[in-house]
Amino acid sequence: MRTFQNKKFVGKDGVNNLGTRYRAVMNKHPFLTFGLPFIAVIIAGSFALTQATAVRYERNDRKVRQMTKDEELGLRSSTGRKVDMKEEYYKLAAKDLDNWEQRRVKRLPGETDGILE
């Protein structure tokens, strides 16, 4: 018994038709139907997201800028005394840091003091 042929019947008017040839190419190469559009969407999306993130970071850069040390110190206390880093360093160096005593903090009544007995 003979099997059916794999070739489909094409009429006289369909042989040179553009739609018929397009469908035949798509049946032979499924990548053109699924893979190529998927890759095109991924690439187009990456370009669109690049522009979106650039706008986001530019807006953030407008709000945040780097401050100098003087501006930073000025923001902390505008009414207080002028802070000099060298003066603060030498004031700390003059203290006796080797002679100190450790004291426990008093606890509230009923609070555990953390001493293991």
Wavefront OBJ file of the C-alpha trace (Angstrom):
o trace
v 0.000 0.000 0.000
v 1.342 3.391 -0.973
v 1.708 6.274 1.519
v 0.598 9.798 0.864
v 3.120 12.202 -0.543
v 4.592 14.972 1.628
v 4.107 17.580 -1.079
v 0.995 19.723 -0.822
v -1.126 20.475 -3.843
v -0.588 23.935 -5.247
v -2.882 25.216 -7.938
v -1.800 27.103 -11.072
v -2.485 30.545 -9.663
v -0.709 29.877 -6.328
v 2.691 28.833 -7.668
v 4.146 32.304 -8.146
v 2.051 34.062 -5.512
v 4.080 36.035 -2.912
v 1.924 34.811 0.005
v 2.439 31.193 -0.938
v 6.195 31.548 -1.139
v 6.226 33.425 2.202
v 4.223 30.655 3.899
v 6.542 27.987 2.462
v 9.642 29.772 3.793
v 8.018 30.186 7.210
v 7.156 26.472 7.375
v 10.749 25.530 6.525
v 12.331 28.042 8.978
v 10.322 28.444 12.217
v 13.036 30.714 13.638
v 11.686 33.521 11.422
v 8.266 33.141 13.066
v 9.295 32.906 16.723
v 13.006 33.516 17.288
v 13.623 36.616 15.192
v 10.710 38.663 16.629
v 11.702 37.622 20.180
v 15.306 38.754 19.702
v 14.115 42.000 18.051
v 11.869 42.782 21.053
v 14.736 42.092 23.504
v 17.135 44.383 21.621
v 14.564 47.179 21.187
v 13.656 46.907 24.876
v 17.273 47.242 25.944
v 17.611 50.493 23.977
v 14.365 51.854 25.474
v 15.391 50.896 29.017
v 18.819 52.477 28.538
v 17.161 55.816 27.817
v 14.760 55.428 30.751
v 17.512 54.668 33.263
v 19.645 57.530 31.943
v 16.792 59.949 32.631
v 16.390 58.496 36.120
v 20.046 58.911 37.027
v 20.239 62.416 35.537
v 17.280 63.500 37.661
v 18.937 62.017 40.748
v 22.210 63.814 39.936
v 20.396 67.138 39.820
v 19.089 66.601 43.359
v 22.284 65.210 44.885
v 25.615 66.969 44.568
v 28.935 66.619 46.365
v 29.611 69.061 49.186
v 32.900 70.448 50.363
v 34.054 69.841 53.944
v 33.326 73.460 54.917
v 29.750 73.246 53.601
v 29.260 69.937 55.398
v 30.488 71.341 58.694
v 28.423 74.485 58.164
v 25.230 72.482 57.812
v 25.714 70.685 61.096
v 25.592 73.809 63.226
v 25.228 77.165 61.572
v 24.871 78.971 64.925
v 27.661 77.122 66.752
v 31.355 77.759 66.788
v 33.595 77.338 63.763
v 35.091 73.842 63.747
v 38.754 73.393 62.948
v 39.840 69.816 62.227
v 43.370 70.326 63.586
v 42.081 71.799 66.812
v 39.696 68.870 67.330
v 42.483 66.381 66.611
v 44.881 67.907 69.116
v 42.128 68.217 71.733
v 41.472 64.471 71.414
v 45.196 63.659 71.434
v 45.626 65.606 74.699
v 43.181 63.328 76.537
v 44.542 60.370 78.469
v 42.994 57.479 76.558
v 44.928 54.779 78.443
v 43.500 55.619 81.860
v 39.782 54.810 81.886
v 37.342 52.729 83.875
v 34.561 50.523 82.599
v 31.221 51.057 84.370
v 28.012 49.109 83.999
v 24.851 50.938 83.089
v 22.148 50.846 85.777
v 19.175 48.755 84.734
v 15.496 49.436 85.261
v 13.715 47.306 87.896
v 12.807 43.904 86.427
v 15.135 44.281 83.438
v 17.763 41.578 82.944
v 21.304 42.799 83.343
v 22.886 40.171 81.129
v 25.163 38.713 83.800
v 25.418 34.934 83.583
v 25.573 33.332 87.048
l 1 2 3 4 5 6 7 8 9 10 11 12 13 14 15 16 17 18 19 20 21 22 23 24 25 26 27 28 29 30 31 32 33 34 35 36 37 38 39 40 41 42 43 44 45 46 47 48 49 50 51 52 53 54 55 56 57 58 59 60 61 62 63 64 65 66 67 68 69 70 71 72 73 74 75 76 77 78 79 80 81 82 83 84 85 86 87 88 89 90 91 92 93 94 95 96 97 98 99 100 101 102 103 104 105 106 107 108 109 110 111 112 113 114 115 116 117
